[in-house]
Amino acid sequence: MREWLKARREQKGMTQEQAAELCGISRSYYTHIENQVKTPTVKVAKKIADALEFDWLHFFREEGSSKEHPT
């Protein structure tokens, strides 16, 4: 699980459904991204990062594991 992503979303006071809607993706897809079942496309990573205010490249860095926090 991407704990850092969940924590960031919760810090913004959003549900998974609200975050997904803001990003223009399905809740199911967002949930798979947050649960680290899927890696988002660059386009989706940028949308999520914009909505939750972090560097979109965090999804693609090796240190972007579930134990890391975005900068």
Distance bins in CASP14 RR format, pairs under 12 A and 6 or more apart:
PFRMAT RR
TARGET T0000
AUTHOR 0000-0000-0000
RMODE 2
METHOD distances of the structure
MODEL  1
1 7 0 0 0 0 0 1 0 0 0 0 0
1 31 0 0 0 0 0 1 0 0 0 0 0
1 32 0 0 0 0 0 1 0 0 0 0 0
1 33 0 0 0 0 0 1 0 0 0 0 0
1 34 1 0 0 1 0 0 0 0 0 0 0
1 35 1 0 1 0 0 0 0 0 0 0 0
1 36 1 0 1 0 0 0 0 0 0 0 0
1 37 0 0 0 0 1 0 0 0 0 0 0
1 65 0 0 0 0 0 1 0 0 0 0 0
1 66 1 0 1 0 0 0 0 0 0 0 0
1 67 0 0 0 0 0 1 0 0 0 0 0
2 8 0 0 0 0 1 0 0 0 0 0 0
2 9 0 0 0 0 1 0 0 0 0 0 0
2 16 0 0 0 0 0 1 0 0 0 0 0
2 30 0 0 0 0 0 1 0 0 0 0 0
2 31 0 0 0 0 0 1 0 0 0 0 0
2 32 0 0 0 0 0 1 0 0 0 0 0
2 33 1 0 0 1 0 0 0 0 0 0 0
2 34 1 0 1 0 0 0 0 0 0 0 0
2 35 1 0 0 1 0 0 0 0 0 0 0
2 36 1 0 1 0 0 0 0 0 0 0 0
2 37 0 0 0 0 0 1 0 0 0 0 0
2 38 0 0 0 0 0 1 0 0 0 0 0
2 39 0 0 0 0 1 0 0 0 0 0 0
2 40 0 0 0 0 0 1 0 0 0 0 0
2 45 0 0 0 0 0 1 0 0 0 0 0
2 48 0 0 0 0 0 1 0 0 0 0 0
2 52 0 0 0 0 0 1 0 0 0 0 0
2 54 0 0 0 0 0 1 0 0 0 0 0
2 58 0 0 0 0 1 0 0 0 0 0 0
2 59 0 0 0 0 1 0 0 0 0 0 0
2 64 0 0 0 0 1 0 0 0 0 0 0
2 65 0 0 0 0 1 0 0 0 0 0 0
2 66 1 0 1 0 0 0 0 0 0 0 0
2 67 0 0 0 0 1 0 0 0 0 0 0
2 68 0 0 0 0 1 0 0 0 0 0 0
2 69 0 0 0 0 0 1 0 0 0 0 0
2 70 0 0 0 0 1 0 0 0 0 0 0
3 9 0 0 0 0 0 1 0 0 0 0 0
3 10 0 0 0 0 0 1 0 0 0 0 0
3 34 0 0 0 0 1 0 0 0 0 0 0
3 35 0 0 0 0 0 1 0 0 0 0 0
3 36 0 0 0 0 1 0 0 0 0 0 0
3 64 0 0 0 0 0 1 0 0 0 0 0
3 65 0 0 0 0 1 0 0 0 0 0 0
3 66 1 0 1 0 0 0 0 0 0 0 0
3 67 1 0 0 1 0 0 0 0 0 0 0
3 68 0 0 0 0 1 0 0 0 0 0 0
3 69 0 0 0 0 1 0 0 0 0 0 0
3 70 0 0 0 0 0 1 0 0 0 0 0
4 10 0 0 0 0 0 1 0 0 0 0 0
4 11 0 0 0 0 0 1 0 0 0 0 0
4 34 0 0 0 0 1 0 0 0 0 0 0
4 36 0 0 0 0 0 1 0 0 0 0 0
4 48 0 0 0 0 0 1 0 0 0 0 0
4 49 0 0 0 0 0 1 0 0 0 0 0
4 52 0 0 0 0 0 1 0 0 0 0 0
4 54 0 0 0 0 1 0 0 0 0 0 0
4 55 0 0 0 0 0 1 0 0 0 0 0
4 58 1 0 0 1 0 0 0 0 0 0 0
4 59 0 0 0 0 0 1 0 0 0 0 0
4 61 0 0 0 0 0 1 0 0 0 0 0
4 63 0 0 0 0 0 1 0 0 0 0 0
4 64 1 0 0 1 0 0 0 0 0 0 0
4 65 0 0 0 0 1 0 0 0 0 0 0
4 66 1 0 0 1 0 0 0 0 0 0 0
4 67 1 0 0 1 0 0 0 0 0 0 0
4 68 1 0 1 0 0 0 0 0 0 0 0
4 69 1 0 1 0 0 0 0 0 0 0 0
4 70 1 0 1 0 0 0 0 0 0 0 0
4 71 0 0 0 0 0 1 0 0 0 0 0
5 11 0 0 0 0 0 1 0 0 0 0 0
5 12 0 0 0 0 0 1 0 0 0 0 0
5 14 0 0 0 0 0 1 0 0 0 0 0
5 16 0 0 0 0 0 1 0 0 0 0 0
5 19 0 0 0 0 1 0 0 0 0 0 0
5 23 0 0 0 0 0 1 0 0 0 0 0
5 30 0 0 0 0 1 0 0 0 0 0 0
5 31 0 0 0 0 0 1 0 0 0 0 0
5 32 0 0 0 0 0 1 0 0 0 0 0
5 33 1 0 0 1 0 0 0 0 0 0 0
5 34 1 0 1 0 0 0 0 0 0 0 0
5 35 0 0 0 0 1 0 0 0 0 0 0
5 36 0 0 0 0 1 0 0 0 0 0 0
5 39 0 0 0 0 0 1 0 0 0 0 0
5 40 0 0 0 0 1 0 0 0 0 0 0
5 45 0 0 0 0 0 1 0 0 0 0 0
5 48 1 0 0 1 0 0 0 0 0 0 0
5 49 0 0 0 0 1 0 0 0 0 0 0
5 51 0 0 0 0 0 1 0 0 0 0 0
5 52 1 0 0 1 0 0 0 0 0 0 0
5 54 0 0 0 0 1 0 0 0 0 0 0
5 56 0 0 0 0 0 1 0 0 0 0 0
5 58 0 0 0 0 1 0 0 0 0 0 0
5 59 0 0 0 0 1 0 0 0 0 0 0
5 64 0 0 0 0 1 0 0 0 0 0 0
5 65 0 0 0 0 0 1 0 0 0 0 0
5 66 0 0 0 0 1 0 0 0 0 0 0
5 68 0 0 0 0 0 1 0 0 0 0 0
5 69 0 0 0 0 1 0 0 0 0 0 0
5 70 1 0 0 1 0 0 0 0 0 0 0
6 12 0 0 0 0 0 1 0 0 0 0 0
6 13 0 0 0 0 0 1 0 0 0 0 0
6 14 0 0 0 0 0 1 0 0 0 0 0
6 15 0 0 0 0 0 1 0 0 0 0 0
6 16 0 0 0 0 1 0 0 0 0 0 0
6 19 0 0 0 0 1 0 0 0 0 0 0
6 30 0 0 0 0 0 1 0 0 0 0 0
6 31 0 0 0 0 0 1 0 0 0 0 0
6 33 0 0 0 0 0 1 0 0 0 0 0
6 34 1 0 1 0 0 0 0 0 0 0 0
6 35 0 0 0 0 1 0 0 0 0 0 0
6 36 0 0 0 0 0 1 0 0 0 0 0
6 48 0 0 0 0 0 1 0 0 0 0 0
6 52 0 0 0 0 0 1 0 0 0 0 0
6 66 0 0 0 0 1 0 0 0 0 0 0
6 69 0 0 0 0 0 1 0 0 0 0 0
6 70 0 0 0 0 0 1 0 0 0 0 0
7 13 0 0 0 0 0 1 0 0 0 0 0
7 14 0 0 0 0 0 1 0 0 0 0 0
7 34 0 0 0 0 0 1 0 0 0 0 0
7 52 0 0 0 0 1 0 0 0 0 0 0
7 54 0 0 0 0 0 1 0 0 0 0 0
7 66 0 0 0 0 0 1 0 0 0 0 0
7 67 0 0 0 0 0 1 0 0 0 0 0
7 68 0 0 0 0 0 1 0 0 0 0 0
7 69 1 0 0 1 0 0 0 0 0 0 0
7 70 0 0 0 0 1 0 0 0 0 0 0
8 14 0 0 0 0 1 0 0 0 0 0 0
8 19 0 0 0 0 1 0 0 0 0 0 0
8 34 0 0 0 0 1 0 0 0 0 0 0
8 48 0 0 0 0 1 0 0 0 0 0 0
8 49 0 0 0 0 1 0 0 0 0 0 0
8 51 0 0 0 0 1 0 0 0 0 0 0
8 52 1 0 1 0 0 0 0 0 0 0 0
8 53 1 0 0 1 0 0 0 0 0 0 0
8 54 1 0 0 1 0 0 0 0 0 0 0
8 55 0 0 0 0 0 1 0 0 0 0 0
8 58 0 0 0 0 1 0 0 0 0 0 0
8 59 0 0 0 0 0 1 0 0 0 0 0
8 68 0 0 0 0 0 1 0 0 0 0 0
8 69 1 0 0 1 0 0 0 0 0 0 0
8 70 1 0 0 1 0 0 0 0 0 0 0
8 71 0 0 0 0 0 1 0 0 0 0 0
9 15 0 0 0 0 1 0 0 0 0 0 0
9 16 1 0 0 1 0 0 0 0 0 0 0
9 17 0 0 0 0 0 1 0 0 0 0 0
9 18 0 0 0 0 1 0 0 0 0 0 0
9 19 1 0 1 0 0 0 0 0 0 0 0
9 20 0 0 0 0 1 0 0 0 0 0 0
9 22 0 0 0 0 0 1 0 0 0 0 0
9 23 0 0 0 0 0 1 0 0 0 0 0
9 30 0 0 0 0 1 0 0 0 0 0 0
9 31 0 0 0 0 0 1 0 0 0 0 0
9 33 0 0 0 0 0 1 0 0 0 0 0
9 34 1 0 0 1 0 0 0 0 0 0 0
9 48 0 0 0 0 1 0 0 0 0 0 0
9 49 0 0 0 0 0 1 0 0 0 0 0
9 51 0 0 0 0 1 0 0 0 0 0 0
9 52 1 0 1 0 0 0 0 0 0 0 0
9 53 0 0 0 0 0 1 0 0 0 0 0
9 54 0 0 0 0 0 1 0 0 0 0 0
9 70 0 0 0 0 0 1 0 0 0 0 0
10 16 0 0 0 0 1 0 0 0 0 0 0
10 18 0 0 0 0 0 1 0 0 0 0 0
10 19 0 0 0 0 1 0 0 0 0 0 0
10 34 0 0 0 0 0 1 0 0 0 0 0
10 52 0 0 0 0 0 1 0 0 0 0 0
11 19 0 0 0 0 0 1 0 0 0 0 0
11 52 0 0 0 0 1 0 0 0 0 0 0
11 53 0 0 0 0 1 0 0 0 0 0 0
11 54 0 0 0 0 0 1 0 0 0 0 0
11 69 0 0 0 0 0 1 0 0 0 0 0
11 70 0 0 0 0 0 1 0 0 0 0 0
12 18 0 0 0 0 1 0 0 0 0 0 0
12 19 1 0 0 1 0 0 0 0 0 0 0
12 22 0 0 0 0 1 0 0 0 0 0 0
12 48 0 0 0 0 0 1 0 0 0 0 0
12 50 0 0 0 0 0 1 0 0 0 0 0
12 51 1 0 0 1 0 0 0 0 0 0 0
12 52 1 0 1 0 0 0 0 0 0 0 0
12 53 1 0 0 1 0 0 0 0 0 0 0
12 54 0 0 0 0 0 1 0 0 0 0 0
13 19 0 0 0 0 1 0 0 0 0 0 0
13 22 0 0 0 0 0 1 0 0 0 0 0
13 51 0 0 0 0 0 1 0 0 0 0 0
13 52 0 0 0 0 0 1 0 0 0 0 0
14 20 0 0 0 0 1 0 0 0 0 0 0
14 21 0 0 0 0 1 0 0 0 0 0 0
14 22 1 0 0 1 0 0 0 0 0 0 0
14 23 0 0 0 0 0 1 0 0 0 0 0
14 27 0 0 0 0 0 1 0 0 0 0 0
14 30 0 0 0 0 0 1 0 0 0 0 0
14 34 0 0 0 0 0 1 0 0 0 0 0
14 48 0 0 0 0 0 1 0 0 0 0 0
14 51 0 0 0 0 1 0 0 0 0 0 0
14 52 1 0 0 1 0 0 0 0 0 0 0
14 53 0 0 0 0 0 1 0 0 0 0 0
15 21 0 0 0 0 1 0 0 0 0 0 0
15 22 0 0 0 0 0 1 0 0 0 0 0
15 27 0 0 0 0 1 0 0 0 0 0 0
15 30 0 0 0 0 1 0 0 0 0 0 0
15 31 0 0 0 0 0 1 0 0 0 0 0
15 34 0 0 0 0 0 1 0 0 0 0 0
16 22 0 0 0 0 0 1 0 0 0 0 0
16 23 0 0 0 0 0 1 0 0 0 0 0
16 25 0 0 0 0 0 1 0 0 0 0 0
16 26 0 0 0 0 0 1 0 0 0 0 0
16 27 1 0 1 0 0 0 0 0 0 0 0
16 28 0 0 0 0 1 0 0 0 0 0 0
16 29 0 0 0 0 0 1 0 0 0 0 0
16 30 1 0 1 0 0 0 0 0 0 0 0
16 31 1 0 1 0 0 0 0 0 0 0 0
16 32 0 0 0 0 0 1 0 0 0 0 0
16 33 0 0 0 0 1 0 0 0 0 0 0
16 34 1 0 0 1 0 0 0 0 0 0 0
16 35 0 0 0 0 1 0 0 0 0 0 0
16 48 0 0 0 0 0 1 0 0 0 0 0
16 51 0 0 0 0 0 1 0 0 0 0 0
16 52 0 0 0 0 0 1 0 0 0 0 0
17 23 0 0 0 0 0 1 0 0 0 0 0
17 24 0 0 0 0 0 1 0 0 0 0 0
17 25 0 0 0 0 0 1 0 0 0 0 0
17 26 0 0 0 0 1 0 0 0 0 0 0
17 27 1 0 1 0 0 0 0 0 0 0 0
17 28 0 0 0 0 0 1 0 0 0 0 0
17 29 0 0 0 0 0 1 0 0 0 0 0
17 30 1 0 0 1 0 0 0 0 0 0 0
17 31 0 0 0 0 1 0 0 0 0 0 0
17 34 0 0 0 0 0 1 0 0 0 0 0
18 24 0 0 0 0 0 1 0 0 0 0 0
18 25 0 0 0 0 0 1 0 0 0 0 0
18 27 0 0 0 0 1 0 0 0 0 0 0
18 30 0 0 0 0 1 0 0 0 0 0 0
18 51 0 0 0 0 1 0 0 0 0 0 0
18 52 0 0 0 0 0 1 0 0 0 0 0
19 25 0 0 0 0 1 0 0 0 0 0 0
19 26 0 0 0 0 0 1 0 0 0 0 0
19 27 0 0 0 0 1 0 0 0 0 0 0
19 29 0 0 0 0 0 1 0 0 0 0 0
19 30 1 0 1 0 0 0 0 0 0 0 0
19 31 0 0 0 0 1 0 0 0 0 0 0
19 33 0 0 0 0 1 0 0 0 0 0 0
19 34 0 0 0 0 1 0 0 0 0 0 0
19 40 0 0 0 0 0 1 0 0 0 0 0
19 44 0 0 0 0 0 1 0 0 0 0 0
19 47 0 0 0 0 1 0 0 0 0 0 0
19 48 1 0 0 1 0 0 0 0 0 0 0
19 49 0 0 0 0 0 1 0 0 0 0 0
19 50 0 0 0 0 0 1 0 0 0 0 0
19 51 1 0 0 1 0 0 0 0 0 0 0
19 52 1 0 0 1 0 0 0 0 0 0 0
19 53 0 0 0 0 0 1 0 0 0 0 0
20 26 1 0 0 1 0 0 0 0 0 0 0
20 27 1 0 1 0 0 0 0 0 0 0 0
20 28 0 0 0 0 1 0 0 0 0 0 0
20 29 1 0 0 1 0 0 0 0 0 0 0
20 30 1 1 0 0 0 0 0 0 0 0 0
20 31 1 0 0 1 0 0 0 0 0 0 0
20 32 0 0 0 0 0 1 0 0 0 0 0
20 33 0 0 0 0 1 0 0 0 0 0 0
20 34 0 0 0 0 1 0 0 0 0 0 0
20 40 0 0 0 0 0 1 0 0 0 0 0
20 44 0 0 0 0 0 1 0 0 0 0 0
20 47 0 0 0 0 1 0 0 0 0 0 0
20 48 0 0 0 0 1 0 0 0 0 0 0
20 51 0 0 0 0 1 0 0 0 0 0 0
20 52 0 0 0 0 0 1 0 0 0 0 0
21 27 1 0 0 1 0 0 0 0 0 0 0
21 29 0 0 0 0 0 1 0 0 0 0 0
21 30 0 0 0 0 1 0 0 0 0 0 0
21 47 0 0 0 0 0 1 0 0 0 0 0
21 48 0 0 0 0 0 1 0 0 0 0 0
21 51 0 0 0 0 1 0 0 0 0 0 0
22 30 0 0 0 0 1 0 0 0 0 0 0
22 44 0 0 0 0 0 1 0 0 0 0 0
22 47 0 0 0 0 1 0 0 0 0 0 0
22 48 0 0 0 0 1 0 0 0 0 0 0
22 49 0 0 0 0 0 1 0 0 0 0 0
22 50 0 0 0 0 1 0 0 0 0 0 0
22 51 1 0 1 0 0 0 0 0 0 0 0
22 52 0 0 0 0 1 0 0 0 0 0 0
22 53 0 0 0 0 0 1 0 0 0 0 0
23 29 0 0 0 0 1 0 0 0 0 0 0
23 30 1 0 0 1 0 0 0 0 0 0 0
23 33 0 0 0 0 1 0 0 0 0 0 0
23 34 0 0 0 0 0 1 0 0 0 0 0
23 40 0 0 0 0 1 0 0 0 0 0 0
23 41 0 0 0 0 0 1 0 0 0 0 0
23 43 0 0 0 0 1 0 0 0 0 0 0
23 44 1 0 0 1 0 0 0 0 0 0 0
23 45 0 0 0 0 1 0 0 0 0 0 0
23 46 0 0 0 0 1 0 0 0 0 0 0
23 47 1 0 1 0 0 0 0 0 0 0 0
23 48 1 0 1 0 0 0 0 0 0 0 0
23 49 0 0 0 0 1 0 0 0 0 0 0
23 50 0 0 0 0 1 0 0 0 0 0 0
23 51 1 0 1 0 0 0 0 0 0 0 0
23 52 0 0 0 0 1 0 0 0 0 0 0
23 56 0 0 0 0 0 1 0 0 0 0 0
24 30 0 0 0 0 1 0 0 0 0 0 0
24 40 0 0 0 0 0 1 0 0 0 0 0
24 43 0 0 0 0 0 1 0 0 0 0 0
24 44 0 0 0 0 1 0 0 0 0 0 0
24 46 0 0 0 0 0 1 0 0 0 0 0
24 47 1 0 0 1 0 0 0 0 0 0 0
24 48 0 0 0 0 1 0 0 0 0 0 0
24 50 0 0 0 0 0 1 0 0 0 0 0
24 51 0 0 0 0 1 0 0 0 0 0 0
25 31 0 0 0 0 0 1 0 0 0 0 0
25 32 0 0 0 0 1 0 0 0 0 0 0
25 33 0 0 0 0 1 0 0 0 0 0 0
25 34 0 0 0 0 0 1 0 0 0 0 0
25 38 0 0 0 0 0 1 0 0 0 0 0
25 40 0 0 0 0 1 0 0 0 0 0 0
25 41 0 0 0 0 1 0 0 0 0 0 0
25 43 0 0 0 0 1 0 0 0 0 0 0
25 44 1 0 1 0 0 0 0 0 0 0 0
25 45 0 0 0 0 0 1 0 0 0 0 0
25 46 0 0 0 0 0 1 0 0 0 0 0
25 47 1 0 0 1 0 0 0 0 0 0 0
25 48 0 0 0 0 1 0 0 0 0 0 0
25 51 0 0 0 0 0 1 0 0 0 0 0
26 32 0 0 0 0 1 0 0 0 0 0 0
26 33 0 0 0 0 0 1 0 0 0 0 0
26 38 0 0 0 0 0 1 0 0 0 0 0
26 44 0 0 0 0 0 1 0 0 0 0 0
27 33 0 0 0 0 0 1 0 0 0 0 0
27 34 0 0 0 0 0 1 0 0 0 0 0
28 34 0 0 0 0 0 1 0 0 0 0 0
28 35 0 0 0 0 0 1 0 0 0 0 0
28 37 0 0 0 0 0 1 0 0 0 0 0
28 38 0 0 0 0 1 0 0 0 0 0 0
29 35 0 0 0 0 0 1 0 0 0 0 0
29 37 0 0 0 0 1 0 0 0 0 0 0
29 38 1 0 0 1 0 0 0 0 0 0 0
29 39 0 0 0 0 0 1 0 0 0 0 0
29 40 0 0 0 0 1 0 0 0 0 0 0
29 41 0 0 0 0 0 1 0 0 0 0 0
29 44 1 0 0 1 0 0 0 0 0 0 0
29 47 0 0 0 0 0 1 0 0 0 0 0
29 48 0 0 0 0 0 1 0 0 0 0 0
30 37 0 0 0 0 0 1 0 0 0 0 0
30 38 0 0 0 0 1 0 0 0 0 0 0
30 40 0 0 0 0 1 0 0 0 0 0 0
30 44 0 0 0 0 1 0 0 0 0 0 0
30 45 0 0 0 0 0 1 0 0 0 0 0
30 47 0 0 0 0 0 1 0 0 0 0 0
30 48 1 0 0 1 0 0 0 0 0 0 0
30 51 0 0 0 0 0 1 0 0 0 0 0
30 52 0 0 0 0 0 1 0 0 0 0 0
31 37 0 0 0 0 1 0 0 0 0 0 0
31 38 0 0 0 0 1 0 0 0 0 0 0
31 40 0 0 0 0 0 1 0 0 0 0 0
32 38 1 0 1 0 0 0 0 0 0 0 0
32 39 0 0 0 0 1 0 0 0 0 0 0
32 40 0 0 0 0 1 0 0 0 0 0 0
32 44 0 0 0 0 0 1 0 0 0 0 0
33 39 1 0 0 1 0 0 0 0 0 0 0
33 40 1 0 1 0 0 0 0 0 0 0 0
33 41 0 0 0 0 1 0 0 0 0 0 0
33 44 1 0 0 1 0 0 0 0 0 0 0
33 45 0 0 0 0 1 0 0 0 0 0 0
33 47 0 0 0 0 0 1 0 0 0 0 0
33 48 1 0 0 1 0 0 0 0 0 0 0
33 49 0 0 0 0 0 1 0 0 0 0 0
33 52 0 0 0 0 0 1 0 0 0 0 0
33 59 0 0 0 0 1 0 0 0 0 0 0
34 40 0 0 0 0 1 0 0 0 0 0 0
34 48 0 0 0 0 1 0 0 0 0 0 0
34 52 0 0 0 0 0 1 0 0 0 0 0
34 59 0 0 0 0 0 1 0 0 0 0 0
34 66 0 0 0 0 1 0 0 0 0 0 0
35 66 0 0 0 0 1 0 0 0 0 0 0
36 59 0 0 0 0 0 1 0 0 0 0 0
36 64 0 0 0 0 0 1 0 0 0 0 0
36 65 0 0 0 0 1 0 0 0 0 0 0
36 66 1 0 0 1 0 0 0 0 0 0 0
36 67 0 0 0 0 0 1 0 0 0 0 0
38 44 0 0 0 0 1 0 0 0 0 0 0
38 45 0 0 0 0 0 1 0 0 0 0 0
38 48 0 0 0 0 0 1 0 0 0 0 0
38 59 0 0 0 0 0 1 0 0 0 0 0
39 45 0 0 0 0 1 0 0 0 0 0 0
39 48 0 0 0 0 0 1 0 0 0 0 0
39 58 0 0 0 0 0 1 0 0 0 0 0
39 59 1 0 0 1 0 0 0 0 0 0 0
39 60 1 0 0 1 0 0 0 0 0 0 0
39 61 0 0 0 0 0 1 0 0 0 0 0
39 64 0 0 0 0 0 1 0 0 0 0 0
40 46 0 0 0 0 1 0 0 0 0 0 0
40 47 0 0 0 0 1 0 0 0 0 0 0
40 48 1 0 0 1 0 0 0 0 0 0 0
40 49 0 0 0 0 1 0 0 0 0 0 0
40 51 0 0 0 0 0 1 0 0 0 0 0
40 56 0 0 0 0 1 0 0 0 0 0 0
40 57 0 0 0 0 0 1 0 0 0 0 0
40 58 0 0 0 0 0 1 0 0 0 0 0
40 59 1 0 1 0 0 0 0 0 0 0 0
40 60 0 0 0 0 1 0 0 0 0 0 0
41 47 0 0 0 0 1 0 0 0 0 0 0
41 48 0 0 0 0 0 1 0 0 0 0 0
41 56 0 0 0 0 0 1 0 0 0 0 0
41 59 0 0 0 0 1 0 0 0 0 0 0
41 60 0 0 0 0 0 1 0 0 0 0 0
42 48 0 0 0 0 0 1 0 0 0 0 0
42 49 0 0 0 0 0 1 0 0 0 0 0
42 56 1 0 0 1 0 0 0 0 0 0 0
42 57 0 0 0 0 1 0 0 0 0 0 0
42 59 0 0 0 0 1 0 0 0 0 0 0
42 60 0 0 0 0 1 0 0 0 0 0 0
43 49 0 0 0 0 0 1 0 0 0 0 0
43 50 0 0 0 0 0 1 0 0 0 0 0
43 56 0 0 0 0 1 0 0 0 0 0 0
43 59 0 0 0 0 0 1 0 0 0 0 0
44 50 0 0 0 0 0 1 0 0 0 0 0
44 51 0 0 0 0 0 1 0 0 0 0 0
44 56 0 0 0 0 1 0 0 0 0 0 0
44 59 0 0 0 0 1 0 0 0 0 0 0
44 60 0 0 0 0 0 1 0 0 0 0 0
45 51 0 0 0 0 0 1 0 0 0 0 0
45 52 0 0 0 0 0 1 0 0 0 0 0
45 54 0 0 0 0 0 1 0 0 0 0 0
45 55 0 0 0 0 1 0 0 0 0 0 0
45 56 1 0 1 0 0 0 0 0 0 0 0
45 57 1 0 0 1 0 0 0 0 0 0 0
45 58 0 0 0 0 1 0 0 0 0 0 0
45 59 1 0 1 0 0 0 0 0 0 0 0
45 60 1 0 0 1 0 0 0 0 0 0 0
45 61 0 0 0 0 0 1 0 0 0 0 0
45 64 0 0 0 0 0 1 0 0 0 0 0
45 70 0 0 0 0 0 1 0 0 0 0 0
46 52 0 0 0 0 0 1 0 0 0 0 0
46 54 0 0 0 0 0 1 0 0 0 0 0
46 55 0 0 0 0 0 1 0 0 0 0 0
46 56 1 0 1 0 0 0 0 0 0 0 0
46 57 0 0 0 0 1 0 0 0 0 0 0
46 58 0 0 0 0 0 1 0 0 0 0 0
46 59 0 0 0 0 1 0 0 0 0 0 0
46 60 0 0 0 0 0 1 0 0 0 0 0
47 56 0 0 0 0 1 0 0 0 0 0 0
47 59 0 0 0 0 0 1 0 0 0 0 0
48 54 0 0 0 0 1 0 0 0 0 0 0
48 55 0 0 0 0 0 1 0 0 0 0 0
48 56 1 0 0 1 0 0 0 0 0 0 0
48 57 0 0 0 0 0 1 0 0 0 0 0
48 58 0 0 0 0 1 0 0 0 0 0 0
48 59 1 0 0 1 0 0 0 0 0 0 0
48 70 0 0 0 0 0 1 0 0 0 0 0
49 55 1 0 0 1 0 0 0 0 0 0 0
49 56 1 1 0 0 0 0 0 0 0 0 0
49 57 0 0 0 0 1 0 0 0 0 0 0
49 58 1 0 0 1 0 0 0 0 0 0 0
49 59 1 0 0 1 0 0 0 0 0 0 0
49 60 0 0 0 0 0 1 0 0 0 0 0
49 70 1 0 0 1 0 0 0 0 0 0 0
49 71 0 0 0 0 0 1 0 0 0 0 0
50 56 1 0 0 1 0 0 0 0 0 0 0
52 58 0 0 0 0 0 1 0 0 0 0 0
52 59 0 0 0 0 0 1 0 0 0 0 0
52 69 0 0 0 0 0 1 0 0 0 0 0
52 70 0 0 0 0 1 0 0 0 0 0 0
53 70 0 0 0 0 1 0 0 0 0 0 0
53 71 0 0 0 0 0 1 0 0 0 0 0
54 61 0 0 0 0 0 1 0 0 0 0 0
54 64 0 0 0 0 0 1 0 0 0 0 0
54 68 0 0 0 0 0 1 0 0 0 0 0
54 69 0 0 0 0 1 0 0 0 0 0 0
54 70 1 1 0 0 0 0 0 0 0 0 0
54 71 1 0 0 1 0 0 0 0 0 0 0
55 61 0 0 0 0 1 0 0 0 0 0 0
55 63 0 0 0 0 0 1 0 0 0 0 0
55 64 0 0 0 0 0 1 0 0 0 0 0
55 68 0 0 0 0 0 1 0 0 0 0 0
55 69 0 0 0 0 0 1 0 0 0 0 0
55 70 1 0 1 0 0 0 0 0 0 0 0
55 71 1 0 1 0 0 0 0 0 0 0 0
56 64 0 0 0 0 0 1 0 0 0 0 0
56 70 0 0 0 0 1 0 0 0 0 0 0
56 71 0 0 0 0 0 1 0 0 0 0 0
57 63 0 0 0 0 0 1 0 0 0 0 0
57 64 0 0 0 0 1 0 0 0 0 0 0
57 70 0 0 0 0 1 0 0 0 0 0 0
57 71 0 0 0 0 1 0 0 0 0 0 0
58 64 1 0 1 0 0 0 0 0 0 0 0
58 65 0 0 0 0 0 1 0 0 0 0 0
58 66 0 0 0 0 0 1 0 0 0 0 0
58 68 1 0 0 1 0 0 0 0 0 0 0
58 69 0 0 0 0 1 0 0 0 0 0 0
58 70 1 0 1 0 0 0 0 0 0 0 0
58 71 1 0 0 1 0 0 0 0 0 0 0
59 65 0 0 0 0 0 1 0 0 0 0 0
59 66 0 0 0 0 0 1 0 0 0 0 0
59 68 0 0 0 0 0 1 0 0 0 0 0
59 70 0 0 0 0 1 0 0 0 0 0 0
60 70 0 0 0 0 0 1 0 0 0 0 0
61 68 0 0 0 0 1 0 0 0 0 0 0
61 69 0 0 0 0 0 1 0 0 0 0 0
61 70 0 0 0 0 1 0 0 0 0 0 0
61 71 0 0 0 0 1 0 0 0 0 0 0
62 68 0 0 0 0 1 0 0 0 0 0 0
63 69 0 0 0 0 0 1 0 0 0 0 0
63 70 0 0 0 0 0 1 0 0 0 0 0
63 71 0 0 0 0 0 1 0 0 0 0 0
64 70 0 0 0 0 1 0 0 0 0 0 0
64 71 0 0 0 0 0 1 0 0 0 0 0
END
